[in-house]
Amino acid sequence: MVMRMLIPVAFFISLFAFSLAAAGAQSPEAEAVTSQATDSSAIRAFVQSRPTPEEFREAYPDVWLILPGDIVSREVCSEYYRFIAELDGDGRIKGGSLE
């Protein structure tokens, strides 16, 4: 009887331990991308080159690009930066704000 009760307890403990290990492990590539996005001067310099939205998403995959006409909420998102883009007539990013 005791053995039957220990199996579910051991199962839930192993799931909890696995989720903690997965949350704490971050690859060097992910750390590089995160540090790249926190450098707002690099993002602003990149925007000065007037990239297309696709080029921006390629260069900064961890930044949430918001284009004119996109419907988004103003809730706080602690994991990602948001770049609210302003587009020129050709559909290229000419400026915007980083939040």
Secondary structure by P-SEA (a helix, b strand, c coil): caaaaaaaaaaaaaaaaaaaaaaacccaaaaaaaaaaaaaaaaaaaaaacccaaaaaaaccccccccccbbbbccccccbbbbbccccccccccccccc
